[in-house]
Amino acid sequence: MKKLIYSLSVIIVALSLFSCSTNLKPLNSGHFNCHPNPLEVKAGKVDATIDGIFPTKYFDKKSIITITPVLVSKINPTLTYPGTPTKFQGEKVIGNNKVIKYKEGGNYTVKASFDYVPDMAQSELRLVISVTKSNKKKYTLPEVKVADGVFTTAELAERALSGSFGPVIIPDKFQQIIQETQEADIKFLIQQADLRSSETNSLALVALTQKIKEAQGISTQEISGLEISGYASPDGAFDLNKNLAEKREKVTTDYINRELNKIRSSVTIDTKFTAEDWEGFQALMEKSNIQDKQVIIRVLSMYSDPEQREREIKNLSAAYKSIADDILPKLRRSRLKLTVDITGKTDEAIVAWADVDPNKLSLEELLYAATLVKTVSEKEALYKKVTERYPREFRGFNNLGVIQYSQGQHTDAFTSFAKALSLNPKSPDANYNAGLVALAQNKLSQAEEMFGNSAGTTGNLDNALGTVYAVKGDYYRANAALEGVASNNAALIQILQKDYKSARTTLENIVNPNGYTAYLGAILAARTNDRNAVYSNVSKAVSIDSSLKDKIAKDIEFSKYFSDANFTSLLK
């Protein structure tokens, strides 16, 4: 009996030792389904969902299995990017992991998410599987490849927009010919058209006649118009007022002609008269503090008949006295309006001064000069000169930022746009431009806020916002924002949404195609199995931008062409 017990004990120990030394069988790709496969970049992330199954009678009741997704670069296998491990446990393990029963096995899901880096373009997703047994023994099962490669097409979104979608220069206000106007009024007494010396000697009228005399002696000034209008106030009979207005225009014209003869000026005078100046009456009423002013203004809008208007206003007896004292006397007048054309510097002179001594140019001339010079360095120098001489003028800083942006100096550009905004926070142009810099620097929230501040009144906001949405991975909103826009980014979104027909139309209508336009054309051709179009577009892309050779050579959009001699020869 003792021998039997001893023998059984030996057998039990042996079986125990044997079971402890037995490892789980390897899992294979048939136990997993990864989607998407190949993987793809979206909003700077490479995400994967791996659905798996543990077979029946597989999972050791006292073991823990840890599955870790790892992206491994094919170009350099030493570059690995581990994801978050997920643990599963047997029925007799005490813990908080998902329990897999031995007899039944079970389905499960492992999530993976990686911050995209360019080395992931050619890579494979593997599962590293480790087992920990109850006796603390650890071992690993063979790795299982579940996905091959990463589509990086979404990363082709152009963050630094250029051309018609680039930053906005705020224009100068320079005019080759500037029109200066000068006005003077001659007042008349009620129901009279006689000139009074107090009016003909008024400062305004003396200044106007002096301006005429000065303009005759300056070669860059020319009188382009002198208008005399006679008016009567809108009280009293219409015929009387018409007669008064006509006489006031005539006596004023006669007087001015005599004055022009004294200075030997042959200015042509345009004349007219207004019998009842209701327009002037309304303008003076709106500026006044007269009682019942709003009621009177409503009367003007309600009645078009002059007599009806006058009756309704006179019914407001308290207000009418103020009108008679303060408003009507100002309408019994003739008005003189002089227009003088002043010719400024020629384009040639402005460019010459910009080169020799830009300090001799005014603010508007400096800003205008920057549009005339040809080189980027000359433009930059002139805008810097504007910021130095006019440090409170926001246009100088904004336009300097545009030049810096065009040269890829995004940090300097943002500083310039920020300064412009500090001087004019509501400038749609400066907000839009600052948003472009933030987008180029991948500061998406800041870019979206800046574009919101631009209020859609400047630049190409649709393309800018569409690009933000594209980079954020919100393809639906990106497509909506870019609807009708012919740009690389619009075509990219259509390709990502598999709207290949629209993408082809968009690419064909891009006004200034670049290397990325052809690159996208090659991707579109690869996805639609147009081999010849792949060759022609790749050839065009690398001839425009040779830096695209390496990028295309690693892009798995062209994986089935990697062994194609015609394709590889284009990338040498």
C-alpha positions as CSV (number, residue, x, y, z in Angstrom):
1,M,0.0,0.0,0.0
2,K,2.8,2.4,0.9
3,K,4.5,1.6,-2.4
4,L,1.3,2.4,-4.3
5,I,0.9,5.8,-2.6
6,Y,4.6,6.6,-3.3
7,S,4.2,5.7,-6.9
8,L,1.1,7.9,-7.3
9,S,2.9,10.8,-5.7
10,V,5.8,10.4,-8.2
11,I,3.4,10.3,-11.1
12,I,1.6,13.5,-9.9
13,V,4.9,15.4,-9.4
14,A,6.1,14.3,-12.8
15,L,2.9,15.4,-14.5
16,S,3.0,18.7,-12.6
17,L,6.6,19.3,-13.8
18,F,5.7,18.3,-17.3
19,S,2.7,20.7,-17.4
20,C,4.8,23.5,-16.1
21,S,7.4,23.0,-18.8
22,T,4.8,22.9,-21.6
23,N,4.4,26.2,-23.5
24,L,1.3,27.4,-25.3
25,K,1.3,26.8,-29.1
26,P,2.1,29.8,-31.3
27,L,-0.7,31.9,-32.6
28,N,-0.8,32.8,-36.3
29,S,-2.2,35.4,-38.6
30,G,-5.4,33.3,-39.0
31,H,-6.2,34.1,-35.4
32,F,-6.2,37.9,-36.1
33,N,-8.0,40.4,-38.3
34,C,-6.6,43.9,-38.4
35,H,-8.4,46.9,-39.9
36,P,-7.6,48.9,-41.7
37,N,-5.0,46.9,-43.5
38,P,-2.8,48.5,-44.7
39,L,-2.9,51.0,-41.9
40,E,-3.3,54.7,-42.7
41,V,-2.4,58.1,-41.2
42,K,-5.3,60.3,-40.0
43,A,-4.9,63.5,-38.0
44,G,-1.2,62.6,-37.3
45,K,-2.2,59.2,-35.9
46,V,-1.9,55.6,-37.1
47,D,-4.7,53.7,-35.4
48,A,-5.6,50.1,-35.7
49,T,-8.2,47.7,-34.4
50,I,-7.1,44.0,-34.1
51,D,-9.9,41.5,-33.6
52,G,-8.5,38.2,-32.3
53,I,-9.7,34.8,-31.2
54,F,-8.2,32.4,-28.6
55,P,-9.0,28.8,-29.8
56,T,-11.0,26.4,-27.6
57,K,-8.9,24.4,-25.1
58,Y,-6.0,26.8,-25.6
59,F,-5.8,29.3,-22.8
60,D,-4.1,28.0,-19.7
61,K,-6.3,28.6,-16.7
62,K,-3.3,29.9,-14.6
63,S,-1.6,32.0,-17.2
64,I,-1.7,35.7,-18.3
65,I,-1.1,36.5,-22.0
66,T,0.1,40.1,-22.9
67,I,-0.3,41.2,-26.5
68,T,1.6,44.4,-27.5
69,P,1.1,45.9,-31.0
70,V,4.4,47.1,-32.4
71,L,5.1,49.0,-35.6
72,V,8.4,47.9,-37.1
73,S,10.2,49.9,-39.8
74,K,11.0,47.9,-42.9
75,I,13.7,50.3,-43.9
76,N,15.4,50.1,-40.5
77,P,14.1,47.1,-38.4
78,T,15.9,48.5,-35.3
79,L,13.3,51.3,-35.3
80,T,10.3,50.0,-33.4
81,Y,7.2,51.8,-32.1
82,P,5.4,49.8,-29.3
83,G,1.8,50.4,-28.6
84,T,-0.2,49.9,-25.4
85,P,-0.1,46.3,-24.1
86,T,-3.4,44.4,-23.5
87,K,-3.6,41.6,-21.0
88,F,-5.8,38.5,-20.8
89,Q,-6.0,36.0,-18.0
90,G,-7.0,32.4,-17.4
91,E,-9.9,31.3,-15.2
92,K,-7.9,30.7,-12.1
93,V,-5.9,33.9,-12.2
94,I,-6.8,36.6,-9.7
95,G,-6.8,40.0,-11.5
96,N,-8.8,42.6,-13.4
97,N,-7.9,41.5,-17.0
98,K,-10.4,40.0,-19.5
99,V,-10.9,36.4,-18.6
100,I,-10.6,33.7,-21.3
101,K,-12.1,30.3,-20.5
102,Y,-10.0,27.2,-21.3
103,K,-12.8,25.1,-22.8
104,E,-14.6,27.9,-24.7
105,G,-11.8,30.2,-25.8
106,G,-13.0,33.6,-26.8
107,N,-13.0,36.6,-29.1
108,Y,-11.3,39.9,-28.1
109,T,-10.2,43.2,-29.5
110,V,-6.8,45.0,-29.2
111,K,-6.6,48.7,-29.9
112,A,-3.4,50.4,-31.2
113,S,-2.6,54.0,-31.7
114,F,0.8,55.5,-32.8
115,D,1.9,59.1,-33.3
116,Y,3.0,59.1,-36.9
117,V,6.6,59.6,-37.9
118,P,7.9,59.3,-41.5
119,D,9.8,56.0,-40.7
120,M,6.4,54.3,-40.4
121,A,5.7,54.8,-44.1
122,Q,7.2,51.4,-44.9
123,S,6.5,49.3,-41.9
124,E,4.5,46.3,-40.6
125,L,2.4,45.9,-37.6
126,R,3.4,43.0,-35.4
127,L,1.9,41.5,-32.2
128,V,4.5,40.7,-29.5
129,I,2.9,38.0,-27.4
130,S,4.2,37.1,-23.9
131,V,3.0,34.5,-21.4
132,T,3.3,34.6,-17.6
133,K,2.5,31.3,-15.8
134,S,1.4,30.9,-12.2
135,N,4.8,29.8,-11.2
136,K,6.1,33.2,-12.5
137,K,7.7,31.6,-15.5
138,K,7.7,33.9,-18.5
139,Y,8.2,33.2,-22.2
140,T,7.2,34.7,-25.5
141,L,5.4,33.3,-28.4
142,P,6.5,34.0,-32.0
143,E,5.5,37.5,-33.2
144,V,2.6,37.6,-35.6
145,K,2.4,40.1,-38.5
146,V,-1.2,41.5,-38.8
147,A,-0.8,44.5,-41.1
148,D,1.6,45.5,-43.8
149,G,2.5,49.2,-44.4
150,V,1.0,52.6,-43.7
151,F,-0.9,54.8,-46.2
152,T,0.5,58.3,-45.6
153,T,-1.5,60.0,-48.2
154,A,-3.3,62.2,-45.7
155,E,0.0,63.7,-44.7
156,L,0.2,65.3,-48.2
157,A,-2.1,68.1,-47.0
158,E,-0.3,71.3,-47.7
159,R,-0.2,73.2,-44.4
160,A,1.8,76.1,-45.7
161,L,-0.6,77.5,-48.3
162,S,0.7,79.6,-51.1
163,G,-0.3,81.2,-54.4
164,S,-3.9,82.4,-54.4
165,F,-4.4,80.7,-51.1
166,G,-1.4,82.3,-49.4
167,P,-1.3,85.3,-47.0
168,V,-2.8,88.6,-47.9
169,I,-0.9,91.9,-48.5
170,I,-2.9,94.8,-47.3
171,P,-2.9,97.3,-50.1
172,D,-1.5,100.9,-50.0
173,K,-3.8,103.9,-50.5
174,F,-1.4,105.6,-53.0
175,Q,-3.1,107.3,-55.9
176,Q,-1.2,108.8,-58.8
177,I,-3.8,111.6,-58.9
178,I,-5.5,112.6,-55.6
179,Q,-8.6,114.7,-55.7
180,E,-8.8,117.4,-53.0
181,T,-12.1,119.1,-52.3
182,Q,-12.8,122.4,-50.6
183,E,-16.2,123.8,-49.8
184,A,-17.7,127.1,-48.7
185,D,-21.2,128.3,-48.0
186,I,-22.7,131.7,-48.5
187,K,-25.7,132.3,-46.3
188,F,-28.8,134.5,-47.2
189,L,-31.5,136.1,-45.1
190,I,-35.0,134.8,-45.3
191,Q,-36.7,135.4,-48.6
192,Q,-33.6,137.3,-49.9
193,A,-30.9,136.7,-52.5
194,D,-28.6,139.6,-51.8
195,L,-24.9,139.0,-51.1
196,R,-23.7,140.4,-47.8
197,S,-20.1,141.4,-47.3
198,S,-20.0,139.4,-44.1
199,E,-20.5,136.3,-46.2
200,T,-18.2,137.2,-49.2
201,N,-15.4,137.9,-46.7
202,S,-15.9,134.7,-44.7
203,L,-12.8,132.6,-44.0
204,A,-14.1,129.7,-45.9
205,L,-14.8,131.6,-49.1
206,V,-11.5,133.5,-48.9
207,A,-9.7,130.1,-48.5
208,L,-11.5,128.6,-51.5
209,T,-10.6,131.5,-53.8
210,Q,-7.0,131.4,-52.5
211,K,-6.9,127.6,-53.3
212,I,-7.9,128.4,-56.9
213,K,-5.1,131.0,-57.2
214,E,-2.5,128.6,-55.8
215,A,-3.5,125.7,-58.0
216,Q,-2.9,127.8,-61.1
217,G,0.8,128.3,-60.1
218,I,1.6,124.6,-59.3
219,S,2.3,122.3,-62.2
220,T,1.2,119.2,-60.3
221,Q,-2.2,120.7,-59.5
222,E,-5.2,121.1,-61.8
223,I,-8.7,122.4,-61.1
224,S,-11.0,119.7,-62.3
225,G,-14.3,121.2,-61.1
226,L,-16.1,124.1,-59.5
227,E,-19.7,123.6,-58.6
228,I,-22.1,126.3,-57.3
229,S,-25.5,125.2,-56.0
230,G,-28.3,127.5,-54.9
231,Y,-30.8,126.4,-52.2
232,A,-33.9,127.6,-50.4
233,S,-35.2,126.2,-47.1
234,P,-38.4,124.1,-47.4
235,D,-40.8,126.5,-45.8
236,G,-43.2,128.7,-47.7
237,A,-44.6,128.4,-51.2
238,F,-42.8,126.2,-53.7
239,D,-42.7,128.8,-56.5
240,L,-41.2,131.4,-54.1
241,N,-38.5,129.0,-53.0
242,K,-37.7,128.0,-56.5
243,N,-37.2,131.6,-57.5
244,L,-35.0,132.3,-54.4
245,A,-32.8,129.3,-55.0
246,E,-32.3,130.2,-58.6
247,K,-31.4,133.8,-57.8
248,R,-29.0,132.7,-55.0
249,E,-27.2,130.4,-57.5
250,K,-27.0,133.3,-60.0
251,V,-25.7,136.0,-57.8
252,T,-23.1,133.7,-56.3
253,T,-22.0,132.6,-59.8
254,D,-21.7,136.2,-60.9
255,Y,-19.7,137.1,-57.8
256,I,-17.3,134.2,-58.3
257,N,-16.8,135.0,-62.0
258,R,-15.7,138.5,-61.0
259,E,-13.3,137.1,-58.5
260,L,-11.9,134.7,-61.1
261,N,-11.4,137.5,-63.5
262,K,-9.3,139.3,-60.9
263,I,-6.9,136.4,-60.7
264,R,-7.2,135.7,-64.4
265,S,-8.6,132.2,-64.0
266,S,-10.7,130.5,-66.6
267,V,-12.3,127.8,-64.4
268,T,-15.5,126.4,-65.8
269,I,-18.4,126.6,-63.3
270,D,-21.2,124.0,-63.1
271,T,-24.4,125.4,-61.6
272,K,-27.6,124.1,-60.3
273,F,-30.3,125.0,-57.8
274,T,-32.7,123.1,-55.4
275,A,-36.0,124.7,-54.7
276,E,-36.6,123.1,-51.3
277,D,-33.7,121.5,-49.6
278,W,-35.4,118.6,-47.8
279,E,-32.3,116.5,-48.0
280,G,-30.3,119.1,-46.2
281,F,-33.2,119.6,-43.7
282,Q,-33.1,115.9,-42.8
283,A,-29.3,115.8,-42.4
284,L,-29.4,118.8,-40.0
285,M,-32.3,117.3,-38.1
286,E,-30.5,114.0,-37.5
287,K,-27.6,115.9,-36.0
288,S,-29.7,118.1,-33.8
289,N,-31.1,117.8,-30.3
290,I,-34.5,119.3,-31.2
291,Q,-37.5,118.0,-29.3
292,D,-39.6,115.5,-31.3
293,K,-36.7,115.0,-33.8
294,Q,-37.6,111.4,-34.4
295,V,-41.2,112.2,-35.0
296,I,-40.2,114.8,-37.6
297,I,-37.8,112.4,-39.3
298,R,-40.7,109.9,-39.5
299,V,-42.9,112.5,-41.1
300,L,-40.3,112.9,-43.9
301,S,-40.4,109.2,-44.6
302,M,-44.2,109.0,-44.5
303,Y,-45.0,111.9,-46.8
304,S,-43.5,112.8,-50.1
305,D,-45.7,115.8,-50.8
306,P,-43.7,119.0,-49.7
307,E,-46.9,120.8,-48.5
308,Q,-48.1,117.8,-46.5
309,R,-44.6,117.6,-44.9
310,E,-44.6,121.3,-44.0
311,R,-48.1,121.1,-42.5
312,E,-47.3,118.1,-40.3
313,I,-44.1,119.7,-39.0
314,K,-45.7,123.0,-38.3
315,N,-48.3,121.1,-36.2
316,L,-45.5,120.4,-33.8
317,S,-45.5,123.9,-32.6
318,A,-42.9,123.6,-29.8
319,A,-40.4,121.9,-32.1
320,Y,-41.1,124.2,-35.1
321,K,-39.9,127.2,-33.3
322,S,-36.5,125.5,-32.8
323,I,-36.5,124.4,-36.4
324,A,-37.2,128.0,-37.5
325,D,-34.4,129.4,-35.4
326,D,-31.7,126.7,-35.7
327,I,-32.3,124.6,-38.9
328,L,-34.0,126.7,-41.6
329,P,-31.4,129.6,-41.6
330,K,-28.7,127.2,-42.5
331,L,-30.5,126.0,-45.5
332,R,-30.9,129.5,-47.1
333,R,-27.6,129.3,-48.9
334,S,-25.5,128.7,-51.9
335,R,-22.7,126.1,-51.7
336,L,-19.4,126.2,-53.5
337,K,-17.4,123.0,-54.1
338,L,-13.9,123.1,-55.6
339,T,-12.2,119.9,-56.8
340,V,-8.4,120.0,-57.4
341,D,-6.5,117.1,-59.0
342,I,-3.0,116.7,-57.5
343,T,-0.6,114.6,-59.4
344,G,1.9,112.6,-57.3
345,K,5.2,111.0,-58.0
346,T,5.5,108.8,-61.1
347,D,6.3,105.1,-60.6
348,E,9.8,105.6,-61.9
349,A,10.4,108.4,-59.4
350,I,9.1,106.3,-56.5
351,V,11.3,103.4,-57.4
352,A,14.3,105.7,-57.7
353,W,13.7,107.3,-54.3
354,A,13.1,103.9,-52.8
355,D,16.6,102.9,-53.9
356,V,18.4,106.2,-53.2
357,D,16.6,107.6,-50.1
358,P,13.3,105.9,-49.0
359,N,13.0,108.5,-46.3
360,K,11.9,110.9,-49.0
361,L,8.8,108.8,-49.5
362,S,5.5,109.1,-47.6
363,L,3.8,106.1,-45.9
364,E,1.6,105.3,-48.8
365,E,4.4,105.9,-51.3
366,L,6.6,103.4,-49.4
367,L,3.9,100.8,-49.3
368,Y,3.3,101.4,-53.0
369,A,7.0,101.2,-53.8
370,A,7.1,97.7,-52.3
371,T,4.7,96.6,-55.0
372,L,6.9,98.1,-57.8
373,V,10.3,96.6,-56.9
374,K,11.0,93.2,-58.3
375,T,13.1,91.2,-55.8
376,V,11.9,89.7,-52.5
377,S,14.8,91.3,-50.6
378,E,13.8,94.8,-51.9
379,K,10.2,94.3,-50.8
380,E,11.3,93.1,-47.4
381,A,13.6,96.1,-47.0
382,L,10.9,98.6,-47.8
383,Y,8.4,97.0,-45.5
384,K,11.0,97.0,-42.7
385,K,11.5,100.7,-43.5
386,V,7.7,101.2,-43.0
387,T,7.8,99.5,-39.6
388,E,10.8,101.7,-38.5
389,R,9.3,105.0,-39.7
390,Y,5.7,104.3,-38.9
391,P,5.8,101.9,-35.9
392,R,2.0,102.4,-35.2
393,E,1.1,101.4,-38.8
394,F,-0.1,97.8,-38.8
395,R,0.1,97.3,-42.6
396,G,3.9,97.5,-42.5
397,F,4.1,94.6,-40.0
398,N,1.5,92.6,-41.8
399,N,3.1,92.9,-45.2
400,L,6.5,92.2,-43.8
401,G,5.0,89.0,-42.4
402,V,3.7,88.0,-45.8
403,I,7.2,88.3,-47.3
404,Q,8.7,86.2,-44.4
405,Y,6.0,83.6,-44.8
406,S,6.8,83.3,-48.5
407,Q,10.4,82.5,-47.6
408,G,9.4,79.8,-45.1
409,Q,10.4,82.0,-42.1
410,H,7.2,81.1,-40.2
411,T,8.4,82.1,-36.7
412,D,9.4,85.5,-37.9
413,A,6.2,85.8,-39.9
414,F,4.1,85.0,-36.8
415,T,5.9,87.6,-34.8
416,S,5.2,90.2,-37.5
417,F,1.5,89.2,-37.8
418,A,1.2,89.3,-34.0
419,K,2.6,92.9,-33.9
420,A,0.1,93.9,-36.7
421,L,-2.7,92.4,-34.6
422,S,-1.6,94.3,-31.5
423,L,-2.0,97.5,-33.5
424,N,-5.3,96.4,-35.2
425,P,-6.8,93.4,-33.4
426,K,-9.9,93.3,-35.7
427,S,-7.9,93.3,-39.0
428,P,-9.4,90.4,-41.0
429,D,-6.2,90.2,-43.1
430,A,-3.8,90.0,-40.2
431,N,-6.0,87.4,-38.4
432,Y,-6.2,85.3,-41.6
433,N,-2.4,85.6,-42.1
434,A,-1.7,84.6,-38.5
435,G,-4.0,81.7,-38.9
436,L,-2.0,80.5,-41.9
437,V,1.2,80.6,-39.9
438,A,-0.4,78.6,-37.1
439,L,-1.6,76.1,-39.6
440,A,1.9,75.8,-41.1
441,Q,3.2,75.1,-37.6
442,N,0.4,72.5,-37.0
443,K,-1.2,74.6,-34.3
444,L,-4.6,73.7,-35.5
445,S,-6.8,75.1,-32.6
446,Q,-5.0,78.5,-32.9
447,A,-5.3,78.5,-36.7
448,E,-9.1,77.8,-36.5
449,E,-9.5,80.6,-33.9
450,M,-7.6,83.1,-36.1
451,F,-9.6,82.1,-39.2
452,G,-12.8,82.7,-37.2
453,N,-11.6,86.2,-36.3
454,S,-11.0,87.0,-40.0
455,A,-14.8,86.7,-40.5
456,G,-14.4,85.3,-44.0
457,T,-13.8,88.6,-45.5
458,T,-10.3,88.1,-46.7
459,G,-8.0,85.5,-48.4
460,N,-9.3,82.1,-49.3
461,L,-10.9,81.1,-46.0
462,D,-12.6,78.0,-47.5
463,N,-9.3,76.5,-48.5
464,A,-7.6,77.5,-45.2
465,L,-10.4,76.0,-43.0
466,G,-10.7,73.0,-45.3
467,T,-7.0,72.3,-44.7
468,V,-7.4,72.6,-40.9
469,Y,-10.3,70.0,-41.1
470,A,-8.2,67.8,-43.4
471,V,-5.2,67.8,-41.0
472,K,-7.5,67.1,-38.1
473,G,-8.9,64.1,-39.9
474,D,-12.5,65.6,-40.3
475,Y,-12.8,64.7,-43.9
476,Y,-16.6,65.4,-44.1
477,R,-16.2,69.1,-43.0
478,A,-13.0,69.4,-45.1
479,N,-14.9,68.3,-48.2
480,A,-17.7,70.7,-47.4
481,A,-15.4,73.7,-46.9
482,L,-13.4,72.9,-50.1
483,E,-16.4,72.4,-52.3
484,G,-15.8,74.1,-55.6
485,V,-12.2,74.9,-54.7
486,A,-9.6,73.7,-57.2
487,S,-6.6,73.0,-55.0
488,N,-4.3,70.2,-54.1
489,N,-5.9,69.9,-50.7
490,A,-9.4,69.7,-52.2
491,A,-8.3,66.9,-54.5
492,L,-6.5,65.1,-51.6
493,I,-9.8,65.0,-49.6
494,Q,-11.7,63.6,-52.6
495,I,-9.0,60.9,-53.0
496,L,-9.2,60.0,-49.3
497,Q,-13.0,59.7,-49.6
498,K,-12.6,57.6,-52.8
499,D,-14.4,60.2,-54.9
500,Y,-12.0,59.7,-57.7
501,K,-14.0,61.3,-60.5
502,S,-14.3,64.6,-58.6
503,A,-10.6,64.4,-57.7
504,R,-9.6,64.0,-61.3
505,T,-11.7,67.1,-62.2
506,T,-10.2,69.1,-59.4
507,L,-6.6,68.3,-60.3
508,E,-7.3,69.2,-64.0
509,N,-8.6,72.7,-62.9
510,I,-5.8,73.7,-60.6
511,V,-4.5,77.0,-62.1
512,N,-0.9,76.7,-60.8
513,P,-0.1,73.0,-60.5
514,N,3.1,72.0,-58.6
515,G,5.0,68.8,-57.8
516,Y,2.3,67.8,-55.3
517,T,-0.4,68.2,-57.9
518,A,1.4,65.6,-60.1
519,Y,2.1,63.4,-57.0
520,L,-1.7,63.3,-56.2
521,G,-2.3,62.6,-59.9
522,A,0.0,59.6,-59.6
523,I,-1.8,58.3,-56.5
524,L,-5.2,58.7,-58.2
525,A,-3.8,56.8,-61.2
526,A,-2.5,54.0,-59.0
527,R,-5.8,53.6,-57.2
528,T,-7.7,53.5,-60.5
529,N,-5.2,51.1,-62.2
530,D,-4.0,53.5,-64.8
531,R,-0.4,52.5,-65.2
532,N,0.6,55.0,-67.9
533,A,-0.8,57.9,-65.8
534,V,1.2,56.7,-62.9
535,Y,4.4,56.9,-64.9
536,S,3.6,60.3,-66.5
537,N,2.5,61.9,-63.2
538,V,5.5,60.5,-61.2
539,S,7.8,61.8,-64.0
540,K,6.2,65.2,-63.8
541,A,6.3,65.3,-60.0
542,V,10.0,64.6,-59.6
543,S,11.0,66.8,-62.5
544,I,9.2,69.7,-60.7
545,D,10.4,68.8,-57.2
546,S,13.3,66.3,-57.0
547,S,12.8,66.0,-53.3
548,L,9.7,63.9,-53.9
549,K,11.7,61.0,-55.3
550,D,12.5,59.5,-51.9
551,K,8.9,60.1,-50.7
552,I,7.4,58.4,-53.7
553,A,9.8,55.5,-53.4
554,K,8.6,54.7,-49.9
555,D,4.9,55.4,-50.5
556,I,2.9,52.1,-50.4
557,E,0.3,53.7,-52.6
558,F,2.8,52.5,-55.3
559,S,3.7,49.2,-53.6
560,K,2.7,47.1,-56.6
561,Y,5.1,49.2,-58.7
562,F,8.1,48.8,-56.5
563,S,9.4,46.0,-58.6
564,D,8.4,47.7,-61.9
565,A,11.6,48.8,-63.8
566,N,9.8,51.6,-65.6
567,F,8.6,53.0,-62.3
568,T,11.9,52.6,-60.4
569,S,13.9,54.2,-63.2
570,L,11.9,57.4,-62.8
571,L,13.1,57.7,-59.2
572,K,16.8,57.3,-59.9
